[in-house]
Amino acid sequence: MKRSMVYLVGAGPGDPRLITVKGLECIKKADVLIYDYLVNVDLLKIAKPEAEFIYVGKQGGAHTLEQEEINELIVKKALEDKIVTRLKGGDPYVFGRGGEEALVLHENHIPFEVVPGITAAIATPNYAGIPVTHRDCTSTFGLITGHEDPTKDESSIDWAKISTGIGTLAFYMGIKNLPYITEQLMKHGRSKDTPVAVIRWGTTTQQKTVVGTLGTIVQKAKDIKPPAITIVGEVVKLRDQLNWFETKPLFGKTIVVTRSREQASEFADKLYEYGAHVIEFPTIEIAKPDSIQPLDEAIKNIHSYNWLVFTSINGVDAFFQRLFELGKDIRELKGLKLCTIGPATEEGIKKYHIKVDCMPPKFVAESVVEELKKVTAIKGEKFLLPRADIARSFLPEELQKLGGKVTDLVAYKTVMAQPKDINLIEKIKNGEVNIVTFTSSSTVRNFIQIVGEKNISSLNGRVQFASIGPITTQTAEELGLHVDIKAKEYTIPGLVNAIMESTTSTMRKSS
Ligand code: SAH
């Protein structure tokens, strides 16, 4: 059976969560993804790993492929009997040349579907606090290309009619032509006092909005580069009251997350919720231990232990993964008591429908010992500690001192990651990064190794460093980093709170 199928999908305006459910399904089933400059690449992460990814972005004058070549490419891939998902920014049929691509498919008898997306003219003003229609201001709304060549003899835009005949006007691709557009509108009867907003990279954490009037916006928006949309009309005034996005507590802050890729998302999601722009710069990778034998031995003799103690979520995952790989399941753990260092580790255990018997009030090894003392006679008890190769020796040593019999083994190892070259140092030096976060001592050590020890002294003062807990802070300070933000509760939510408190207090100081 032929599978050839093309989905022309609107990927939405920038915020990757603004794609439709159907759009997401089309990404998941694609054999080939052909995507544009304005498509948020985070969306590609949910595609099949074996899918083919082809970038055909047209950014200003720099085209990777001309439109005719893109059309040919889509047809060629579909004729290879593949499911092709063609991802376009916003909506495929709004100034997206989606109509042309669909016609080519029709001519070639290739089945296709077109999935609408949220177009920039609706979503970006929303994220700038501007509803495009409002009963008190306007009942009409027009979408216009601002890309027209101003030297053309005859404009295909009827300036006289749109200037006064439509309430809210949204100009796509109109940044270069902003002087021409505003001049035409005023010349044809729109007041120079009409409010105007120019929104760049709308709906993303890098959104920038400039507000003025038809008379002033050219000067005010002179530093704004594409992609940006221009909104003209009285509705722009509502921004003073409806600006829900840019007023988020961490909006405008760029925060670096240094933990491993697998663990970054919970943290990054929380920062995103508060409006921050997150740069993922994983400094750690989790790998199998050099020898799996000690863990296998321990699992084989699991019934001889009284306590299973986890001090990290990676330890939990490594232990259970191996348990299952050995063909066993959670029934093996019957009778065993479980202890975790904190709530994230506890959640990791709960995933397997197992209850945790002991968790300390403070999420450090010292507190684990204190809490264990309360619930068990440590003397004579057997403890299994599946941990990282670089875990601190405090916990096993302390339990041993108290008479416990401890098997401390390497269940996983952490290795230094090779983050993709994103010029982090340059960004920090240019003031483009506000906060670098550390969630363990090894994130600190690896970060320093990756960026280079000689660069460290020049970073203090240019960027704030934030730490999840006292051990991480100690490591950072010993290595020459000044830690400005310290979590009071040693968890990711605790760290997020500390970041929020520090930014609101800086805002208070500066206002
Ligand atoms: N099909 C797209 C529009 C493509 S034309 C849609 O429906 O949104 C490209 C123009 O769209 C850009 O030059 C800019 O004017 C506008 N645009 C798209 N995404 C934008 C964003 N996130 N912020 C501001 N303008 C955007």
Residues whose N, C-alpha, C, O or C-beta is under 5 A from the ligand:
A	BS01	SAH	P13 G14 L38 G89 G90 D91 P92 V94 F95 G96 I118 T119 A120 T124 F171 Y172 M173 G174 I199 R200 W201 G202 P227 A228 I229
